[in-house]
Amino acid sequence: MTQAPILSVPSVSLIEGRPATTSLDIAEHFDKRHDDVIKSIRNLSSNCPENFTARNFAVSEYTDSTGRILPMFTVFFDGFILLVMGYTGKKALGMKLAYIDAFNAMRDELEHRKELLKNPDKLPAASPSITPST
């Protein structure tokens, strides 16, 4: 059995303390037109409970290469899963897996940070400062 190819690494960032990506990044990695991704998000938003939509799709904007200010969405994990569930094909499968890995890596990093804050004795020791001799 062959694995689905992964052509590029998706971008997952920490937004408002939660792992998220953008509709632009999704469009790029799934070879979709950004306006089609926006339409899909708006369609999902009109058919989902408002509390789900508000928590998982945040309206934003970006400036394109011609200087126009256009809409985009910040997409949190549950919204991402719902959005890309319908994307099919070998490349889509590879990108779904890559995004899930990226979201999980971000979640693991957040858990690690929380653990360090709970147990400061596990923080790495600061390296000694070096002062020039005179």
C-alpha positions as CSV (number, residue, x, y, z in Angstrom):
1,M,0.0,0.0,0.0
2,T,1.4,3.4,-0.9
3,Q,1.2,6.4,1.3
4,A,-0.5,9.6,0.3
5,P,2.1,12.2,-0.8
6,I,2.7,15.3,1.3
7,L,4.0,18.1,-0.8
8,S,4.4,20.8,1.7
9,V,4.1,21.4,5.5
10,P,0.9,23.1,6.6
11,S,1.0,26.1,8.9
12,V,-0.6,25.8,12.3
13,S,-0.2,28.8,14.7
14,L,-1.3,29.7,18.1
15,I,-4.1,32.2,17.9
16,E,-5.9,33.4,21.0
17,G,-4.2,30.5,22.9
18,R,-5.6,27.9,20.4
19,P,-4.0,26.1,17.5
20,A,-5.4,27.4,14.2
21,T,-4.7,27.8,10.5
22,T,-6.1,30.1,7.8
23,S,-8.4,29.7,4.9
24,L,-5.5,31.0,2.7
25,D,-3.3,28.2,3.9
26,I,-6.0,25.6,3.5
27,A,-6.6,26.8,-0.1
28,E,-2.9,26.6,-0.9
29,H,-2.3,23.2,0.5
30,F,-5.4,21.6,-0.9
31,D,-5.1,23.2,-4.3
32,K,-8.4,25.0,-3.9
33,R,-9.3,28.5,-5.0
34,H,-9.5,30.7,-1.9
35,D,-12.9,32.1,-2.9
36,D,-14.2,28.5,-3.0
37,V,-12.8,27.8,0.5
38,I,-14.5,31.0,1.7
39,K,-17.8,29.9,0.1
40,S,-17.5,26.5,1.8
41,I,-16.8,28.1,5.2
42,R,-19.8,30.4,4.8
43,N,-22.0,27.5,3.8
44,L,-20.9,25.5,6.8
45,S,-21.5,28.6,9.0
46,S,-25.0,29.0,7.8
47,N,-25.8,25.4,8.5
48,C,-24.0,24.9,11.8
49,P,-25.1,26.1,15.3
50,E,-23.9,29.6,15.9
51,N,-21.8,28.7,18.9
52,F,-19.8,26.1,16.8
53,T,-19.3,28.7,14.0
54,A,-18.2,31.5,16.3
55,R,-15.7,29.2,18.1
56,N,-14.2,27.6,15.0
57,F,-14.3,30.2,12.2
58,A,-13.1,33.8,12.8
59,V,-13.5,36.3,10.1
60,S,-10.4,38.2,9.2
61,E,-8.8,39.9,6.2
62,Y,-5.5,40.1,4.3
63,T,-4.0,42.3,1.7
64,D,-3.4,40.5,-1.7
65,S,-0.5,41.2,-4.1
66,T,-2.4,44.0,-5.8
67,G,-3.1,45.8,-2.6
68,R,-6.8,44.8,-2.2
69,I,-8.1,44.0,1.3
70,L,-9.9,40.7,1.0
71,P,-11.7,38.4,3.5
72,M,-10.2,35.3,5.0
73,F,-10.9,33.1,8.0
74,T,-8.9,31.9,10.9
75,V,-9.9,28.2,11.2
76,F,-9.6,26.3,14.5
77,F,-9.2,22.6,14.7
78,D,-12.8,21.5,14.8
79,G,-13.7,23.8,12.0
80,F,-10.8,22.6,10.0
81,I,-11.9,18.9,10.4
82,L,-15.5,19.8,9.4
83,L,-14.3,21.8,6.4
84,V,-11.9,19.4,4.9
85,M,-13.9,16.2,5.6
86,G,-15.4,16.5,2.1
87,Y,-12.0,16.9,0.4
88,T,-11.1,13.7,-1.5
89,G,-8.3,12.2,-3.4
90,K,-4.8,11.1,-2.6
91,K,-3.3,14.5,-2.2
92,A,-6.2,15.6,0.1
93,L,-5.6,12.6,2.3
94,G,-2.0,13.4,2.6
95,M,-2.7,17.0,3.5
96,K,-5.4,16.0,6.0
97,L,-2.8,13.8,7.7
98,A,-0.2,16.5,7.6
99,Y,-2.5,19.1,9.1
100,I,-3.6,16.6,11.9
101,D,0.0,16.1,12.7
102,A,0.7,19.8,12.8
103,F,-2.3,20.4,15.1
104,N,-1.3,17.6,17.3
105,A,2.3,18.9,17.5
106,M,1.0,22.3,18.6
107,R,-1.3,20.7,21.2
108,D,1.6,18.7,22.5
109,E,3.8,21.8,22.7
110,L,1.0,23.6,24.7
111,E,0.7,20.7,27.1
112,H,4.5,20.7,27.6
113,R,4.4,24.4,28.3
114,K,1.6,23.9,30.8
115,E,3.5,21.1,32.5
116,L,6.6,23.3,32.8
117,L,4.6,26.1,34.4
118,K,3.1,23.7,36.9
119,N,6.6,22.3,37.7
120,P,9.1,25.1,37.4
121,D,11.8,22.8,38.8
122,K,11.7,21.0,35.4
123,L,12.7,24.2,33.6
124,P,16.2,23.9,32.1
125,A,18.9,25.6,34.1
126,A,19.9,29.0,32.9
127,S,23.4,29.0,31.4
128,P,25.9,31.0,33.4
129,S,26.6,34.4,32.1
130,I,30.0,35.1,30.8
131,T,31.5,38.5,31.8
132,P,34.5,39.8,30.0
133,S,37.6,40.1,32.2
134,T,39.1,43.6,32.5
